[in-house]
Amino acid sequence: QLVESGGGSVQSGGSLRLSCATSGDTFSGRCVAWFRQAPGKEREGVAVIYTATYPGDSRAYYADSVKGRFTISKDQEKNTLHLQLSSLKPEDTGTYFCAAANVGWCLTTPHHFAYWGQGTQVTVS
């Protein structure tokens, strides 16, 4: 089970930190990601992080629209995934979801991920 938190309403240029907690070891050795979905639009991957060939070698990739503004991180000890959102723009508005795959390698398409949170709303005005 994945549970997101940290969403809210901010002005353009503001920051938020999203968190995604899991009660199990859902993040261990898996590709994990943040997606977002705006009203009337498809769900899009904004950031993924995967465990490469050995523990600790986590690599992150970002959508071009958020590169340099968002940072994904994983706290393995606390089983928590974070997404730091900075320099927010109105087009960042949407529901943000965390997701975990059954494998360690990543794609940015939703069907790659088996586990999803319920989402947290981010509104930028």
Salt bridges, closest charged atoms under 4 A:
GLU44 OE2 - ARG36 NE 2.69
ASP57 OD2 - ARG59 NH2 3.21
ASP64 OD1 - LYS67 NZ 3.07
ASP92 OD1 - ARG36 NH1 2.85
ASP92 OD2 - ARG69 NH1 2.74
